[in-house]
Amino acid sequence: MVKLTFCLRRLPDMSLADFQRYWLENHSPLVRERAPVLGIKRYVQVHRLDSPANDALRSSRDAAEP
């Protein structure tokens, strides 16, 4: 089994809602359609949630804005 994990950043001019909607409504169907040919057994998307914990982690790590 091979597991691939990708961390993606949205374009600065794209809202979080639009970014997540694209991945759920456009990208997921493409993967589902091609899964048999590519041998994909499972496809999971994990989207970030806005929470105070995220802000605390980001500031403690001196990370860029989301």
PDB file of N, CA, C and O in Angstrom:
ATOM      1  N   MET A   1       0.836  -1.175   0.000  1.00  0.00           N
ATOM      2  CA  MET A   1       0.000   0.000   0.000  1.00  0.00           C
ATOM      3  C   MET A   1       0.884   1.243   0.000  1.00  0.00           C
ATOM      4  O   MET A   1       1.903   1.299   0.688  1.00  0.00           O
ATOM      5  N   VAL A   2       0.486   2.208  -0.763  1.00  0.00           N
ATOM      6  CA  VAL A   2       1.164   3.499  -0.812  1.00  0.00           C
ATOM      7  C   VAL A   2       0.162   4.550  -0.350  1.00  0.00           C
ATOM      8  O   VAL A   2      -0.974   4.593  -0.823  1.00  0.00           O
ATOM      9  N   LYS A   3       0.589   5.382   0.563  1.00  0.00           N
ATOM     10  CA  LYS A   3      -0.271   6.459   1.059  1.00  0.00           C
ATOM     11  C   LYS A   3       0.355   7.794   0.695  1.00  0.00           C
ATOM     12  O   LYS A   3       1.522   8.048   0.996  1.00  0.00           O
ATOM     13  N   LEU A   4      -0.421   8.633   0.052  1.00  0.00           N
ATOM     14  CA  LEU A   4       0.049   9.958  -0.336  1.00  0.00           C
ATOM     15  C   LEU A   4      -0.699  11.003   0.477  1.00  0.00           C
ATOM     16  O   LEU A   4      -1.917  10.922   0.642  1.00  0.00           O
ATOM     17  N   THR A   5       0.030  11.972   0.977  1.00  0.00           N
ATOM     18  CA  THR A   5      -0.571  13.075   1.716  1.00  0.00           C
ATOM     19  C   THR A   5      -0.095  14.376   1.101  1.00  0.00           C
ATOM     20  O   THR A   5       1.103  14.587   0.914  1.00  0.00           O
ATOM     21  N   PHE A   6      -1.036  15.240   0.789  1.00  0.00           N
ATOM     22  CA  PHE A   6      -0.711  16.532   0.210  1.00  0.00           C
ATOM     23  C   PHE A   6      -1.274  17.630   1.106  1.00  0.00           C
ATOM     24  O   PHE A   6      -2.435  17.569   1.511  1.00  0.00           O
ATOM     25  N   CYS A   7      -0.470  18.613   1.411  1.00  0.00           N
ATOM     26  CA  CYS A   7      -0.913  19.801   2.135  1.00  0.00           C
ATOM     27  C   CYS A   7      -0.969  20.929   1.112  1.00  0.00           C
ATOM     28  O   CYS A   7       0.041  21.291   0.509  1.00  0.00           O
ATOM     29  N   LEU A   8      -2.141  21.466   0.932  1.00  0.00           N
ATOM     30  CA  LEU A   8      -2.344  22.467  -0.117  1.00  0.00           C
ATOM     31  C   LEU A   8      -2.597  23.837   0.478  1.00  0.00           C
ATOM     32  O   LEU A   8      -3.171  23.965   1.560  1.00  0.00           O
ATOM     33  N   ARG A   9      -2.166  24.848  -0.232  1.00  0.00           N
ATOM     34  CA  ARG A   9      -2.441  26.234   0.150  1.00  0.00           C
ATOM     35  C   ARG A   9      -3.322  26.843  -0.924  1.00  0.00           C
ATOM     36  O   ARG A   9      -3.113  26.633  -2.118  1.00  0.00           O
ATOM     37  N   ARG A  10      -4.294  27.588  -0.483  1.00  0.00           N
ATOM     38  CA  ARG A  10      -5.193  28.227  -1.451  1.00  0.00           C
ATOM     39  C   ARG A  10      -4.562  29.508  -1.980  1.00  0.00           C
ATOM     40  O   ARG A  10      -3.679  30.086  -1.347  1.00  0.00           O
ATOM     41  N   LEU A  11      -5.018  29.936  -3.133  1.00  0.00           N
ATOM     42  CA  LEU A  11      -4.558  31.194  -3.701  1.00  0.00           C
ATOM     43  C   LEU A  11      -5.014  32.344  -2.809  1.00  0.00           C
ATOM     44  O   LEU A  11      -6.097  32.277  -2.227  1.00  0.00           O
ATOM     45  N   PRO A  12      -4.220  33.381  -2.694  1.00  0.00           N
ATOM     46  CA  PRO A  12      -4.549  34.494  -1.795  1.00  0.00           C
ATOM     47  C   PRO A  12      -5.898  35.159  -2.101  1.00  0.00           C
ATOM     48  O   PRO A  12      -6.560  35.664  -1.195  1.00  0.00           O
ATOM     49  N   ASP A  13      -6.302  35.159  -3.375  1.00  0.00           N
ATOM     50  CA  ASP A  13      -7.558  35.815  -3.731  1.00  0.00           C
ATOM     51  C   ASP A  13      -8.769  34.889  -3.663  1.00  0.00           C
ATOM     52  O   ASP A  13      -9.867  35.287  -4.053  1.00  0.00           O
ATOM     53  N   MET A  14      -8.589  33.659  -3.176  1.00  0.00           N
ATOM     54  CA  MET A  14      -9.684  32.696  -3.085  1.00  0.00           C
ATOM     55  C   MET A  14     -10.113  32.552  -1.628  1.00  0.00           C
ATOM     56  O   MET A  14      -9.275  32.416  -0.736  1.00  0.00           O
ATOM     57  N   SER A  15     -11.408  32.581  -1.397  1.00  0.00           N
ATOM     58  CA  SER A  15     -11.899  32.428  -0.028  1.00  0.00           C
ATOM     59  C   SER A  15     -11.752  30.979   0.418  1.00  0.00           C
ATOM     60  O   SER A  15     -11.657  30.068  -0.405  1.00  0.00           O
ATOM     61  N   LEU A  16     -11.734  30.782   1.721  1.00  0.00           N
ATOM     62  CA  LEU A  16     -11.651  29.423   2.269  1.00  0.00           C
ATOM     63  C   LEU A  16     -12.843  28.587   1.809  1.00  0.00           C
ATOM     64  O   LEU A  16     -12.684  27.421   1.448  1.00  0.00           O
ATOM     65  N   ALA A  17     -14.033  29.181   1.821  1.00  0.00           N
ATOM     66  CA  ALA A  17     -15.238  28.455   1.394  1.00  0.00           C
ATOM     67  C   ALA A  17     -15.135  28.025  -0.068  1.00  0.00           C
ATOM     68  O   ALA A  17     -15.486  26.893  -0.402  1.00  0.00           O
ATOM     69  N   ASP A  18     -14.660  28.909  -0.938  1.00  0.00           N
ATOM     70  CA  ASP A  18     -14.515  28.557  -2.361  1.00  0.00           C
ATOM     71  C   ASP A  18     -13.465  27.472  -2.557  1.00  0.00           C
ATOM     72  O   ASP A  18     -13.643  26.566  -3.371  1.00  0.00           O
ATOM     73  N   PHE A  19     -12.383  27.568  -1.815  1.00  0.00           N
ATOM     74  CA  PHE A  19     -11.309  26.571  -1.904  1.00  0.00           C
ATOM     75  C   PHE A  19     -11.824  25.191  -1.507  1.00  0.00           C
ATOM     76  O   PHE A  19     -11.608  24.209  -2.218  1.00  0.00           O
ATOM     77  N   GLN A  20     -12.494  25.129  -0.387  1.00  0.00           N
ATOM     78  CA  GLN A  20     -13.008  23.842   0.086  1.00  0.00           C
ATOM     79  C   GLN A  20     -14.104  23.322  -0.821  1.00  0.00           C
ATOM     80  O   GLN A  20     -14.181  22.117  -1.064  1.00  0.00           O
ATOM     81  N   ARG A  21     -14.953  24.203  -1.326  1.00  0.00           N
ATOM     82  CA  ARG A  21     -16.018  23.794  -2.243  1.00  0.00           C
ATOM     83  C   ARG A  21     -15.426  23.186  -3.520  1.00  0.00           C
ATOM     84  O   ARG A  21     -15.921  22.176  -4.020  1.00  0.00           O
ATOM     85  N   TYR A  22     -14.364  23.808  -4.042  1.00  0.00           N
ATOM     86  CA  TYR A  22     -13.726  23.266  -5.244  1.00  0.00           C
ATOM     87  C   TYR A  22     -13.267  21.828  -5.002  1.00  0.00           C
ATOM     88  O   TYR A  22     -13.543  20.937  -5.805  1.00  0.00           O
ATOM     89  N   TRP A  23     -12.564  21.610  -3.887  1.00  0.00           N
ATOM     90  CA  TRP A  23     -12.025  20.277  -3.629  1.00  0.00           C
ATOM     91  C   TRP A  23     -13.122  19.254  -3.391  1.00  0.00           C
ATOM     92  O   TRP A  23     -12.983  18.095  -3.784  1.00  0.00           O
ATOM     93  N   LEU A  24     -14.200  19.662  -2.759  1.00  0.00           N
ATOM     94  CA  LEU A  24     -15.299  18.728  -2.505  1.00  0.00           C
ATOM     95  C   LEU A  24     -16.155  18.477  -3.742  1.00  0.00           C
ATOM     96  O   LEU A  24     -16.527  17.335  -4.013  1.00  0.00           O
ATOM     97  N   GLU A  25     -16.469  19.518  -4.488  1.00  0.00           N
ATOM     98  CA  GLU A  25     -17.424  19.396  -5.589  1.00  0.00           C
ATOM     99  C   GLU A  25     -16.794  19.158  -6.956  1.00  0.00           C
ATOM    100  O   GLU A  25     -17.446  18.606  -7.842  1.00  0.00           O
ATOM    101  N   ASN A  26     -15.544  19.563  -7.145  1.00  0.00           N
ATOM    102  CA  ASN A  26     -14.904  19.386  -8.449  1.00  0.00           C
ATOM    103  C   ASN A  26     -13.843  18.286  -8.443  1.00  0.00           C
ATOM    104  O   ASN A  26     -13.827  17.421  -9.318  1.00  0.00           O
ATOM    105  N   HIS A  27     -12.970  18.331  -7.458  1.00  0.00           N
ATOM    106  CA  HIS A  27     -11.857  17.391  -7.435  1.00  0.00           C
ATOM    107  C   HIS A  27     -12.299  15.979  -7.029  1.00  0.00           C
ATOM    108  O   HIS A  27     -11.880  14.998  -7.643  1.00  0.00           O
ATOM    109  N   SER A  28     -13.130  15.879  -6.013  1.00  0.00           N
ATOM    110  CA  SER A  28     -13.579  14.558  -5.549  1.00  0.00           C
ATOM    111  C   SER A  28     -14.228  13.723  -6.655  1.00  0.00           C
ATOM    112  O   SER A  28     -13.891  12.547  -6.800  1.00  0.00           O
ATOM    113  N   PRO A  29     -15.150  14.296  -7.440  1.00  0.00           N
ATOM    114  CA  PRO A  29     -15.736  13.503  -8.523  1.00  0.00           C
ATOM    115  C   PRO A  29     -14.703  13.034  -9.549  1.00  0.00           C
ATOM    116  O   PRO A  29     -14.829  11.941 -10.101  1.00  0.00           O
ATOM    117  N   LEU A  30     -13.687  13.851  -9.806  1.00  0.00           N
ATOM    118  CA  LEU A  30     -12.637  13.431 -10.745  1.00  0.00           C
ATOM    119  C   LEU A  30     -11.886  12.217 -10.211  1.00  0.00           C
ATOM    120  O   LEU A  30     -11.616  11.269 -10.948  1.00  0.00           O
ATOM    121  N   VAL A  31     -11.558  12.252  -8.941  1.00  0.00           N
ATOM    122  CA  VAL A  31     -10.855  11.120  -8.327  1.00  0.00           C
ATOM    123  C   VAL A  31     -11.747   9.890  -8.341  1.00  0.00           C
ATOM    124  O   VAL A  31     -11.298   8.800  -8.694  1.00  0.00           O
ATOM    125  N   ARG A  32     -13.007  10.057  -7.961  1.00  0.00           N
ATOM    126  CA  ARG A  32     -13.937   8.928  -7.924  1.00  0.00           C
ATOM    127  C   ARG A  32     -14.065   8.277  -9.299  1.00  0.00           C
ATOM    128  O   ARG A  32     -14.107   7.052  -9.412  1.00  0.00           O
ATOM    129  N   GLU A  33     -14.128   9.098 -10.331  1.00  0.00           N
ATOM    130  CA  GLU A  33     -14.273   8.603 -11.704  1.00  0.00           C
ATOM    131  C   GLU A  33     -13.038   7.820 -12.158  1.00  0.00           C
ATOM    132  O   GLU A  33     -13.159   6.828 -12.877  1.00  0.00           O
ATOM    133  N   ARG A  34     -11.877   8.259 -11.744  1.00  0.00           N
ATOM    134  CA  ARG A  34     -10.628   7.643 -12.203  1.00  0.00           C
ATOM    135  C   ARG A  34     -10.042   6.625 -11.222  1.00  0.00           C
ATOM    136  O   ARG A  34      -9.030   5.990 -11.521  1.00  0.00           O
ATOM    137  N   ALA A  35     -10.657   6.470 -10.080  1.00  0.00           N
ATOM    138  CA  ALA A  35     -10.130   5.582  -9.039  1.00  0.00           C
ATOM    139  C   ALA A  35      -9.877   4.155  -9.525  1.00  0.00           C
ATOM    140  O   ALA A  35      -8.811   3.610  -9.238  1.00  0.00           O
ATOM    141  N   PRO A  36     -10.802   3.528 -10.244  1.00  0.00           N
ATOM    142  CA  PRO A  36     -10.542   2.150 -10.689  1.00  0.00           C
ATOM    143  C   PRO A  36      -9.308   2.028 -11.582  1.00  0.00           C
ATOM    144  O   PRO A  36      -8.532   1.084 -11.440  1.00  0.00           O
ATOM    145  N   VAL A  37      -9.124   2.971 -12.495  1.00  0.00           N
ATOM    146  CA  VAL A  37      -7.990   2.942 -13.413  1.00  0.00           C
ATOM    147  C   VAL A  37      -6.678   3.168 -12.664  1.00  0.00           C
ATOM    148  O   VAL A  37      -5.658   2.553 -12.974  1.00  0.00           O
ATOM    149  N   LEU A  38      -6.721   4.061 -11.674  1.00  0.00           N
ATOM    150  CA  LEU A  38      -5.516   4.404 -10.919  1.00  0.00           C
ATOM    151  C   LEU A  38      -5.258   3.461  -9.747  1.00  0.00           C
ATOM    152  O   LEU A  38      -4.211   3.543  -9.104  1.00  0.00           O
ATOM    153  N   GLY A  39      -6.202   2.571  -9.468  1.00  0.00           N
ATOM    154  CA  GLY A  39      -6.030   1.635  -8.365  1.00  0.00           C
ATOM    155  C   GLY A  39      -6.229   2.280  -6.997  1.00  0.00           C
ATOM    156  O   GLY A  39      -5.697   1.799  -5.996  1.00  0.00           O
ATOM    157  N   ILE A  40      -6.984   3.355  -6.956  1.00  0.00           N
ATOM    158  CA  ILE A  40      -7.235   4.048  -5.693  1.00  0.00           C
ATOM    159  C   ILE A  40      -8.311   3.293  -4.921  1.00  0.00           C
ATOM    160  O   ILE A  40      -9.413   3.077  -5.426  1.00  0.00           O
ATOM    161  N   LYS A  41      -7.989   2.902  -3.718  1.00  0.00           N
ATOM    162  CA  LYS A  41      -8.931   2.162  -2.875  1.00  0.00           C
ATOM    163  C   LYS A  41      -9.691   3.084  -1.935  1.00  0.00           C
ATOM    164  O   LYS A  41     -10.837   2.817  -1.575  1.00  0.00           O
ATOM    165  N   ARG A  42      -9.040   4.168  -1.545  1.00  0.00           N
ATOM    166  CA  ARG A  42      -9.659   5.085  -0.591  1.00  0.00           C
ATOM    167  C   ARG A  42      -9.147   6.493  -0.841  1.00  0.00           C
ATOM    168  O   ARG A  42      -7.955   6.700  -1.065  1.00  0.00           O
ATOM    169  N   TYR A  43     -10.045   7.449  -0.802  1.00  0.00           N
ATOM    170  CA  TYR A  43      -9.692   8.846  -1.009  1.00  0.00           C
ATOM    171  C   TYR A  43     -10.331   9.645   0.119  1.00  0.00           C
ATOM    172  O   TYR A  43     -11.549   9.620   0.295  1.00  0.00           O
ATOM    173  N   VAL A  44      -9.508  10.350   0.876  1.00  0.00           N
ATOM    174  CA  VAL A  44     -10.003  11.099   2.040  1.00  0.00           C
ATOM    175  C   VAL A  44      -9.507  12.537   1.941  1.00  0.00           C
ATOM    176  O   VAL A  44      -8.335  12.784   1.660  1.00  0.00           O
ATOM    177  N   GLN A  45     -10.404  13.469   2.172  1.00  0.00           N
ATOM    178  CA  GLN A  45     -10.033  14.874   2.264  1.00  0.00           C
ATOM    179  C   GLN A  45     -10.200  15.305   3.714  1.00  0.00           C
ATOM    180  O   GLN A  45     -11.203  14.995   4.356  1.00  0.00           O
ATOM    181  N   VAL A  46      -9.209  16.021   4.217  1.00  0.00           N
ATOM    182  CA  VAL A  46      -9.277  16.567   5.570  1.00  0.00           C
ATOM    183  C   VAL A  46      -9.113  18.071   5.436  1.00  0.00           C
ATOM    184  O   VAL A  46      -8.048  18.563   5.063  1.00  0.00           O
ATOM    185  N   HIS A  47     -10.171  18.788   5.742  1.00  0.00           N
ATOM    186  CA  HIS A  47     -10.168  20.240   5.596  1.00  0.00           C
ATOM    187  C   HIS A  47      -9.905  20.899   6.941  1.00  0.00           C
ATOM    188  O   HIS A  47     -10.303  20.397   7.992  1.00  0.00           O
ATOM    189  N   ARG A  48      -9.234  22.022   6.879  1.00  0.00           N
ATOM    190  CA  ARG A  48      -8.931  22.741   8.116  1.00  0.00           C
ATOM    191  C   ARG A  48     -10.194  23.403   8.647  1.00  0.00           C
ATOM    192  O   ARG A  48     -11.073  23.818   7.891  1.00  0.00           O
ATOM    193  N   LEU A  49     -10.255  23.486   9.955  1.00  0.00           N
ATOM    194  CA  LEU A  49     -11.355  24.158  10.624  1.00  0.00           C
ATOM    195  C   LEU A  49     -10.828  25.420  11.280  1.00  0.00           C
ATOM    196  O   LEU A  49      -9.712  25.437  11.800  1.00  0.00           O
ATOM    197  N   ASP A  50     -11.620  26.466  11.255  1.00  0.00           N
ATOM    198  CA  ASP A  50     -11.229  27.679  11.960  1.00  0.00           C
ATOM    199  C   ASP A  50     -11.494  27.491  13.440  1.00  0.00           C
ATOM    200  O   ASP A  50     -12.621  27.205  13.845  1.00  0.00           O
ATOM    201  N   SER A  51     -10.459  27.651  14.243  1.00  0.00           N
ATOM    202  CA  SER A  51     -10.624  27.556  15.693  1.00  0.00           C
ATOM    203  C   SER A  51      -9.511  28.342  16.371  1.00  0.00           C
ATOM    204  O   SER A  51      -8.463  28.578  15.770  1.00  0.00           O
ATOM    205  N   PRO A  52      -9.730  28.744  17.610  1.00  0.00           N
ATOM    206  CA  PRO A  52      -8.686  29.457  18.348  1.00  0.00           C
ATOM    207  C   PRO A  52      -7.412  28.620  18.509  1.00  0.00           C
ATOM    208  O   PRO A  52      -6.315  29.171  18.599  1.00  0.00           O
ATOM    209  N   ALA A  53      -7.555  27.301  18.544  1.00  0.00           N
ATOM    210  CA  ALA A  53      -6.381  26.429  18.670  1.00  0.00           C
ATOM    211  C   ALA A  53      -5.455  26.588  17.464  1.00  0.00           C
ATOM    212  O   ALA A  53      -4.234  26.594  17.615  1.00  0.00           O
ATOM    213  N   ASN A  54      -6.030  26.715  16.275  1.00  0.00           N
ATOM    214  CA  ASN A  54      -5.207  26.909  15.071  1.00  0.00           C
ATOM    215  C   ASN A  54      -4.401  28.193  15.162  1.00  0.00           C
ATOM    216  O   ASN A  54      -3.216  28.221  14.829  1.00  0.00           O
ATOM    217  N   ASP A  55      -5.055  29.260  15.617  1.00  0.00           N
ATOM    218  CA  ASP A  55      -4.361  30.546  15.746  1.00  0.00           C
ATOM    219  C   ASP A  55      -3.234  30.453  16.773  1.00  0.00           C
ATOM    220  O   ASP A  55      -2.157  31.010  16.560  1.00  0.00           O
ATOM    221  N   ALA A  56      -3.470  29.759  17.878  1.00  0.00           N
ATOM    222  CA  ALA A  56      -2.446  29.614  18.912  1.00  0.00           C
ATOM    223  C   ALA A  56      -1.250  28.821  18.387  1.00  0.00           C
ATOM    224  O   ALA A  56      -0.103  29.198  18.628  1.00  0.00           O
ATOM    225  N   LEU A  57      -1.508  27.733  17.676  1.00  0.00           N
ATOM    226  CA  LEU A  57      -0.420  26.933  17.110  1.00  0.00           C
ATOM    227  C   LEU A  57       0.374  27.732  16.090  1.00  0.00           C
ATOM    228  O   LEU A  57       1.605  27.702  16.081  1.00  0.00           O
ATOM    229  N   ARG A  58      -0.342  28.448  15.230  1.00  0.00           N
ATOM    230  CA  ARG A  58       0.329  29.223  14.192  1.00  0.00           C
ATOM    231  C   ARG A  58       1.221  30.302  14.816  1.00  0.00           C
ATOM    232  O   ARG A  58       2.351  30.499  14.369  1.00  0.00           O
ATOM    233  N   SER A  59       0.731  30.996  15.835  1.00  0.00           N
ATOM    234  CA  SER A  59       1.545  32.050  16.439  1.00  0.00           C
ATOM    235  C   SER A  59       2.719  31.481  17.224  1.00  0.00           C
ATOM    236  O   SER A  59       3.786  32.093  17.267  1.00  0.00           O
ATOM    237  N   SER A  60       2.538  30.316  17.846  1.00  0.00           N
ATOM    238  CA  SER A  60       3.651  29.720  18.594  1.00  0.00           C
ATOM    239  C   SER A  60       4.755  29.208  17.676  1.00  0.00           C
ATOM    240  O   SER A  60       5.906  29.078  18.090  1.00  0.00           O
ATOM    241  N   ARG A  61       4.400  28.921  16.435  1.00  0.00           N
ATOM    242  CA  ARG A  61       5.379  28.404  15.461  1.00  0.00           C
ATOM    243  C   ARG A  61       5.850  29.488  14.504  1.00  0.00           C
ATOM    244  O   ARG A  61       6.637  29.222  13.595  1.00  0.00           O
ATOM    245  N   ASP A  62       5.372  30.700  14.708  1.00  0.00           N
ATOM    246  CA  ASP A  62       5.706  31.821  13.838  1.00  0.00           C
ATOM    247  C   ASP A  62       5.405  31.477  12.376  1.00  0.00           C
ATOM    248  O   ASP A  62       6.185  31.791  11.477  1.00  0.00           O
ATOM    249  N   ALA A  63       4.263  30.828  12.159  1.00  0.00           N
ATOM    250  CA  ALA A  63       3.868  30.386  10.827  1.00  0.00           C
ATOM    251  C   ALA A  63       3.116  31.502  10.100  1.00  0.00           C
ATOM    252  O   ALA A  63       2.639  32.458  10.713  1.00  0.00           O
ATOM    253  N   ALA A  64       3.025  31.356   8.800  1.00  0.00           N
ATOM    254  CA  ALA A  64       2.310  32.333   7.969  1.00  0.00           C
ATOM    255  C   ALA A  64       0.821  32.255   8.237  1.00  0.00           C
ATOM    256  O   ALA A  64       0.324  31.300   8.833  1.00  0.00           O
ATOM    257  N   GLU A  65       0.122  33.281   7.783  1.00  0.00           N
ATOM    258  CA  GLU A  65      -1.339  33.290   7.900  1.00  0.00           C
ATOM    259  C   GLU A  65      -1.908  32.099   7.122  1.00  0.00           C
ATOM    260  O   GLU A  65      -1.281  31.610   6.183  1.00  0.00           O
ATOM    261  N   PRO A  66      -3.091  31.638   7.515  1.00  0.00           N
ATOM    262  CA  PRO A  66      -3.666  30.467   6.825  1.00  0.00           C
ATOM    263  C   PRO A  66      -3.985  30.742   5.363  1.00  0.00           C
ATOM    264  O   PRO A  66      -4.470  29.856   4.660  1.00  0.00           O
TER     265      PRO A  66
END
